[in-house]
Amino acid sequence: MNKRSQLKVIAYGFTIIRSDDQPSPRIKFIDKGHHDWKTLEAFETKAARDRRMALLLENAQIIED
């Protein structure tokens, strides 16, 4: 999804998340208040991050990039 599409989606109240491994396993997000990627949470392991991502994605207003 490109930046223009991301802005359209977050304008309707969605939060977009993505996983990242650098500098450590973390979840990044953008939403109405943050148009640049920010760290939502950092984790000790990728497995812990992936479990948290799965929980977050159960929310209808959160989508994955």
Number of C-alpha atoms within 10 A of each C-alpha: 7 7 10 8 10 17 16 11 17 20 13 11 12 19 22 21 22 16 19 15 13 7 7 12 19 23 21 17 21 20 21 14 9 11 13 10 14 13 14 12 13 18 15 10 12 16 11 13 20 16 10 15 19 11 10 15 14 10 11 9 14 18 18 14 12
